[in-house]
Amino acid sequence: MALHKDHRINRHKQQGLSEDNLLQEAEKESEKLNLTGGVKQANKKDEPQENGTHQTKESDKESVSDQITEGIHEENLHKEMRGELFKYEAADWMAPMTKIPKYRIKLAVTNTPIHRWNLPGIPEEFKIFIKRDDLTGSTLSGNKVRKLDFLFAEAVAQGYKHVITGGEIQSNHCRSVAIAARELGMRSHLILRSVRPERNHIKFEGNMLLNGLLGCKIYLVQKEAGFPVNLKPRIDKLKQHIESTTGEKCYVIPIGGSDEVGVFGYIEAFREMIGQGVCERFDDVVVATCGLGNTLAGIAIGNYLTGSHLRCHGICVSGSGDNIIPSINGVLTQLGLHGVEAENIANIINGYCGDGYGLSTSEELDYIRHVCSETGIVLDPVYTGKTTLGLVQILNKTPEIFKGKRILFIHTGGIFIVTDGRLTDMLNNSETVLQQLVAWPNEDILPSDIS
């Protein structure tokens, strides 16, 4: 209630109105909106008080103000309130799409900043900037939360009580789904792949630490080829079981939030980027991509529909990336964009997955440490670490891939994978890092190895 009231008072003050004018102004707005919970019901001026006269006390004003602001569901206010469902207003340039979400729910902290990134190892003629989508929240952060703004909106609007999704044991997506579900009062069910899917071999660290704290149900399955298709039979069986035993509807969120609904997370992000002057300030956009390439798809679709001339690159961190272009083409078809091919709007760069998806080399881990110590930007070992190392290598070996010299890198988050153990082991065995530790037993004497 205080949030509603403070919002209204601050807005009226900006308009030159005093707090004493709040009731009068709110009454006018309520009548315009034709609300049932407005002034006419809350402040029945035509009805006499017990003493036969109408008297307005300060307490009455407070009560009336509370009821007015409680009854007013202004869309602009709802857009600012976390977890509130509101009607999605598509931009005019989205009109060619035949399938546009009706609703959105605010989970992501948006308008993430863009700033210069003095990335070590970059040729001098290039300027690298970074968009900080690692700052879309705290525990609920990274690129996945933008997609959940639209996926959970669909689930909430249709009255679902449970959500099912799947992924790797350290999936950022699954952790994000679990957090969002609990915030919205829903139950989450995660089907997670592991090389050894036994209870005594699972460690609650990284994303799994949060999954354990959240109390979500976790179903462990063997990691094998055919992902994500081979998870579908399990998802279908689990959905049927939950609905038949609880009588409550269960919403299936696709792997990675990657479908024609989730893609609006980054179509909308491109609208945000337009407001930040990205189309004029940069020549190329780079993002980590794997699996279905949905984040890249959203950026590329926004770029295409607006007529922007940015070149959109996805550096693949999972094998050959053979599924990415077909997946983006599938999304284009589902959105009714039949006159465009994924190959013409998105460039997939292969060859930078190291030892494979989710596996780290010592070079990659040391590069993550180096970038963090030089720039203060924390990269993760699965996505952004590999992508950034790949970007540096490409700029030094085959810079002609890029359209120009001004490059924007999208940081997609993944901060909790940093704590899954592999970087801890590297730091514990790094002589360079150990030299950062200085013993200081006597406060009167400076250590001899101080610098």
C-alpha positions in Angstrom: 0.0 0.0 0.0 2.8 2.4 0.9 4.4 1.7 -2.5 1.3 2.7 -4.3 0.7 5.8 -2.3 4.3 7.0 -2.5 4.3 6.5 -6.2 1.2 8.6 -6.7 2.4 11.4 -4.3 5.8 11.6 -6.0 4.2 11.8 -9.4 1.8 14.5 -8.4 4.6 16.5 -6.8 6.4 16.3 -10.2 3.3 17.8 -11.7 3.3 20.7 -9.3 0.6 19.3 -7.0 0.6 19.3 -3.3 -0.3 16.3 -1.2 -3.5 18.1 -0.2 -4.5 17.9 -3.9 -4.0 14.2 -4.1 -7.6 13.1 -3.4 -9.0 15.6 -5.9 -6.6 14.5 -8.6 -7.0 10.8 -7.9 -10.8 11.1 -8.1 -10.5 12.5 -11.6 -8.3 9.7 -12.6 -10.5 7.1 -11.1 -13.6 8.4 -12.9 -11.6 8.3 -16.2 -10.7 4.7 -15.6 -14.3 3.8 -14.6 -13.1 1.8 -11.6 -15.5 0.0 -9.3 -13.2 0.6 -6.3 -12.9 4.3 -6.9 -13.8 7.4 -5.1 -17.6 7.2 -5.5 -17.7 4.0 -3.5 -15.0 4.8 -1.1 -16.1 8.4 -0.2 -19.9 8.4 -0.4 -20.4 12.2 -0.1 -24.1 11.9 -0.7 -24.6 9.8 2.4 -24.9 11.6 5.8 -22.6 10.8 8.7 -24.0 9.6 12.0 -24.4 13.2 13.2 -26.3 14.2 10.1 -23.4 16.2 8.5 -20.5 15.3 6.3 -17.2 15.9 7.9 -13.8 15.0 6.3 -11.1 14.2 8.8 -7.4 13.7 8.1 -8.0 10.0 8.9 -10.8 9.9 6.4 -8.5 11.4 3.7 -5.9 8.7 4.5 -8.5 5.9 4.2 -9.9 7.3 1.0 -6.4 7.7 -0.5 -5.6 4.1 0.4 -8.8 2.7 -1.2 -8.2 4.8 -4.3 -4.6 3.7 -4.8 -5.5 0.1 -4.0 -8.2 0.1 -6.7 -6.2 1.8 -9.4 -4.3 -0.7 -11.5 -2.5 1.7 -13.8 -0.5 -0.2 -16.4 2.5 2.1 -16.0 2.6 1.3 -12.3 2.2 -2.4 -12.9 5.1 -2.4 -15.3 7.3 -1.2 -12.4 6.1 -3.7 -9.9 7.9 -7.0 -9.6 5.7 -10.1 -10.3 2.8 -8.1 -11.6 1.1 -9.3 -14.8 0.4 -6.6 -17.4 -0.6 -6.3 -21.0 2.4 -6.4 -23.3 2.5 -3.5 -25.7 4.5 -4.4 -28.8 6.5 -1.9 -30.7 5.2 -0.8 -34.1 8.1 -2.5 -35.9 7.0 -5.9 -34.4 3.8 -5.8 -36.5 5.0 -8.2 -39.2 5.0 -11.0 -36.6 1.7 -12.9 -36.4 2.3 -14.3 -32.9 3.0 -11.8 -30.2 2.5 -12.4 -26.4 -0.5 -10.9 -24.8 1.1 -10.4 -21.4 4.4 -9.8 -19.7 5.4 -10.2 -16.0 8.2 -8.2 -14.5 11.0 -10.4 -13.2 14.1 -9.0 -14.9 15.8 -5.8 -13.9 16.0 -4.2 -17.3 17.8 -1.3 -18.9 21.1 -2.9 -18.1 24.1 -0.6 -18.6 26.5 -0.5 -21.5 30.1 0.6 -20.9 33.6 0.4 -22.4 35.4 -2.9 -21.7 39.2 -2.8 -21.8 39.5 -6.5 -22.6 43.1 -7.7 -22.6 44.5 -9.0 -25.8 42.3 -7.0 -28.2 44.0 -5.3 -31.2 44.3 -1.6 -30.7 42.0 -0.6 -33.6 39.0 -2.4 -32.0 36.7 -0.9 -29.3 34.8 -3.4 -27.2 31.8 -2.5 -25.1 29.8 -4.7 -22.9 26.0 -4.8 -22.1 25.6 -6.1 -18.6 22.8 -8.6 -18.7 24.6 -10.3 -15.8 22.9 -7.5 -13.8 19.3 -8.4 -14.6 18.9 -9.4 -11.0 20.8 -11.0 -8.1 19.8 -14.7 -7.6 17.4 -14.3 -10.6 19.8 -13.0 -13.1 21.4 -13.4 -16.5 19.8 -13.8 -20.0 17.3 -16.4 -19.0 15.2 -14.1 -16.8 14.3 -11.9 -19.8 12.7 -14.9 -21.4 10.9 -15.8 -18.2 9.2 -12.4 -18.2 7.1 -13.8 -21.1 6.9 -17.5 -20.3 5.8 -17.0 -16.7 3.3 -14.4 -17.9 1.6 -17.0 -20.0 1.6 -19.5 -17.1 0.2 -17.0 -14.6 -2.4 -15.7 -17.0 -3.7 -19.2 -17.6 -3.7 -20.2 -13.9 -0.9 -22.8 -13.8 0.3 -23.9 -10.4 3.3 -26.0 -11.4 6.1 -25.6 -13.9 8.4 -28.3 -15.4 11.7 -27.7 -17.2 15.0 -29.4 -17.7 18.7 -29.0 -18.4 22.2 -29.8 -17.3 23.0 -30.3 -13.6 24.4 -26.7 -13.4 21.7 -25.1 -15.6 21.3 -21.4 -15.2 17.9 -21.7 -16.8 16.7 -24.3 -14.4 17.9 -22.2 -11.4 16.1 -19.2 -12.8 12.9 -21.1 -13.3 13.0 -22.4 -9.7 13.5 -18.9 -8.3 10.8 -17.3 -10.4 8.3 -20.0 -9.6 8.7 -19.6 -5.9 8.5 -15.8 -6.1 5.2 -16.3 -8.0 3.8 -18.9 -5.6 4.3 -21.8 -8.0 6.0 -25.2 -7.6 8.9 -26.1 -9.9 10.0 -29.5 -11.1 13.5 -29.7 -12.6 14.7 -32.7 -14.7 18.5 -32.4 -14.6 21.1 -34.4 -16.6 24.2 -35.7 -14.9 27.1 -38.1 -15.8 26.4 -39.8 -12.5 22.7 -39.2 -11.5 22.9 -40.8 -8.1 22.1 -38.8 -4.9 25.4 -39.4 -3.3 27.3 -38.1 -6.3 25.4 -34.8 -6.5 27.0 -31.8 -4.8 25.0 -28.7 -3.8 27.3 -26.1 -5.2 26.9 -23.5 -8.0 23.4 -23.4 -9.3 22.5 -26.6 -7.5 23.1 -24.8 -4.2 20.3 -22.4 -4.9 18.1 -25.3 -6.3 18.5 -27.0 -2.9 17.7 -23.9 -0.9 14.6 -23.3 -3.0 13.0 -26.7 -2.2 12.2 -27.5 -5.8 11.7 -31.1 -6.8 14.8 -32.4 -8.7 14.7 -35.4 -11.0 18.1 -36.8 -11.9 18.6 -38.5 -15.3 21.5 -39.9 -17.2 23.4 -37.5 -19.4 23.3 -39.0 -22.9 23.1 -38.1 -26.6 19.9 -36.8 -28.1 19.3 -33.9 -25.7 16.9 -32.1 -25.5 14.6 -34.4 -27.5 15.2 -37.4 -25.2 13.8 -35.5 -22.2 10.3 -35.0 -23.7 8.9 -38.4 -22.8 9.8 -37.9 -19.2 8.4 -34.3 -19.2 5.1 -35.6 -20.7 4.8 -38.4 -18.1 5.6 -36.0 -15.2 3.1 -33.4 -16.4 0.4 -36.0 -16.7 1.2 -37.4 -13.2 1.2 -34.0 -11.5 -2.1 -32.9 -13.1 -3.9 -36.2 -12.4 -2.7 -36.4 -8.7 -3.1 -32.8 -7.7 -5.9 -31.5 -10.0 -3.7 -28.5 -10.8 -2.4 -27.4 -14.2 1.3 -27.9 -15.0 3.1 -25.6 -17.5 6.1 -26.9 -19.4 8.8 -24.4 -20.0 11.1 -25.4 -22.9 14.7 -26.2 -22.4 16.6 -22.8 -22.0 13.3 -21.0 -22.3 13.8 -21.3 -26.1 10.7 -21.1 -28.1 8.5 -18.5 -29.9 7.4 -17.0 -26.6 10.8 -17.0 -24.8 12.4 -15.3 -27.8 10.5 -12.1 -27.0 12.9 -11.7 -24.1 15.6 -10.6 -26.5 13.3 -9.1 -29.1 12.3 -6.8 -26.2 15.9 -6.4 -25.2 16.7 -5.2 -28.7 14.0 -2.5 -28.2 15.9 -1.5 -25.0 19.1 -1.4 -26.9 17.6 0.9 -29.5 16.9 3.3 -26.7 20.6 3.1 -25.7 21.7 4.1 -29.1 23.2 0.7 -30.0 22.2 0.9 -33.7 24.2 4.1 -34.1 27.1 3.4 -31.8 28.1 -0.1 -32.9 28.8 -2.3 -36.0 28.6 -5.8 -34.5 26.9 -7.6 -31.6 28.4 -10.7 -30.1 26.7 -13.2 -27.7 27.4 -16.7 -26.5 25.2 -19.3 -28.2 24.6 -23.0 -27.9 21.7 -25.5 -28.2 18.8 -23.6 -29.8 20.4 -20.1 -30.1 17.3 -18.3 -28.8 19.1 -15.3 -27.3 20.9 -14.7 -30.6 17.6 -15.2 -32.4 15.8 -12.5 -30.4 18.6 -10.0 -31.1 18.8 -10.9 -34.8 15.0 -10.7 -35.3 14.9 -7.2 -33.6 17.8 -6.1 -35.8 16.1 -7.4 -38.9 12.6 -6.0 -38.2 14.0 -2.5 -37.4 16.1 -2.3 -40.5 19.2 -1.9 -38.4 22.5 -2.8 -40.0 24.3 -4.4 -37.1 25.9 -7.8 -37.7 24.8 -10.3 -35.1 27.3 -13.0 -34.2 26.8 -16.1 -31.9 30.1 -17.7 -30.8 29.1 -21.4 -30.3 30.2 -23.0 -27.0 28.6 -26.4 -27.6 30.1 -28.6 -30.3 29.4 -27.8 -33.9 26.2 -25.8 -33.4 24.5 -27.6 -36.2 21.1 -27.2 -34.5 21.2 -23.4 -34.1 20.3 -22.2 -37.6 17.4 -24.8 -38.0 16.2 -23.7 -34.5 16.2 -20.0 -35.4 14.4 -20.8 -38.7 11.8 -22.7 -36.7 11.2 -19.7 -34.5 10.9 -17.4 -37.6 8.3 -19.7 -39.1 6.3 -19.8 -35.8 6.3 -16.0 -35.7 5.1 -15.7 -39.2 8.3 -14.3 -40.6 8.4 -16.3 -43.8 10.5 -14.0 -45.9 13.7 -14.3 -44.0 16.3 -17.0 -43.4 18.3 -17.4 -40.2 21.5 -17.5 -42.2 20.9 -14.0 -43.4 20.3 -12.4 -40.1 22.7 -14.4 -37.7 26.3 -15.5 -38.0 27.2 -18.6 -36.1 31.0 -18.9 -35.3 32.1 -22.4 -34.5 35.4 -23.8 -33.1 35.5 -22.2 -29.7 33.9 -24.8 -27.4 37.3 -26.0 -26.1 37.0 -29.6 -24.8 33.2 -29.5 -25.2 30.1 -28.0 -23.7 30.4 -27.5 -20.0 34.0 -28.7 -19.9 36.9 -26.4 -19.1 40.5 -26.2 -20.2 43.2 -24.8 -18.0 43.7 -22.0 -20.6 40.0 -21.0 -20.3 40.0 -20.9 -16.5 43.2 -18.9 -16.3 41.8 -16.5 -18.9 38.7 -16.0 -16.8 40.9 -15.1 -13.8 43.0 -12.8 -16.0 40.0 -10.9 -17.3 38.5 -10.5 -13.9 41.7 -9.3 -12.3 42.3 -6.8 -15.2 38.7 -5.5 -15.8 36.6 -6.5 -12.8 34.2 -8.4 -15.1 33.4 -11.9 -13.8 32.9 -14.5 -16.6 31.6 -18.0 -16.2 33.4 -21.2 -17.4 30.5 -22.5 -19.6 29.3 -19.6 -21.7 30.9 -16.1 -21.4 34.4 -17.3 -20.6 34.6 -19.4 -23.7 32.9 -16.7 -25.8 35.2 -14.0 -24.7 38.4 -16.0 -25.2 37.0 -16.9 -28.7 36.3 -13.3 -29.4 39.9 -12.3 -28.6 41.3 -15.1 -30.8 39.0 -14.2 -33.7 39.9 -10.5 -33.6 43.6 -11.4 -33.7 43.3 -14.1 -36.4 40.3 -13.5 -38.6 39.0 -9.9 -37.9 37.4 -9.7 -41.3 34.4 -11.7 -39.8 33.3 -8.5 -38.2 31.6 -5.7 -40.0 33.5 -2.9 -38.2 35.7 -2.0 -35.3 32.9 -1.1 -32.7 31.8 -4.3 -31.0 29.1 -4.8 -28.3 29.4 -8.0 -26.2 26.3 -9.2 -24.4 27.2 -10.6 -21.0 24.6 -13.3 -20.4 25.4 -13.9 -16.7 26.0 -17.3 -15.2 27.6 -16.0 -12.1 26.7 -19.0 -9.9 28.6 -21.5 -12.2 31.7 -19.7 -11.0 31.2 -21.4 -7.6 30.7 -24.9 -8.9 34.2 -25.9 -7.9 36.4 -25.8 -11.0 37.6 -22.2 -10.5 38.2 -22.9 -6.8 40.5 -25.8 -7.7 42.3 -23.7 -10.2 42.9 -20.8 -7.7 44.0 -23.2 -5.0 46.7 -24.5 -7.3 47.8 -21.3 -8.9 51.2 -19.9 -7.8 50.2 -16.5 -9.1 47.1 -16.4 -7.0 48.8 -17.8 -3.9 51.3 -14.9 -4.1 48.3 -12.6 -3.5 48.3 -13.9 0.1 50.5 -12.1 2.5 51.0 -13.2 6.1 51.1 -10.3 8.6 51.6 -11.7 12.1 53.0 -8.5 13.8 51.1 -5.3 13.4 54.2 -3.2 14.2 56.2 -4.7 11.3 55.3 -4.6 7.7 55.6 -7.9 5.9 58.8 -8.2 3.8 56.9 -9.2 0.6 54.5 -6.3 0.6 54.1 -4.5 -2.7 
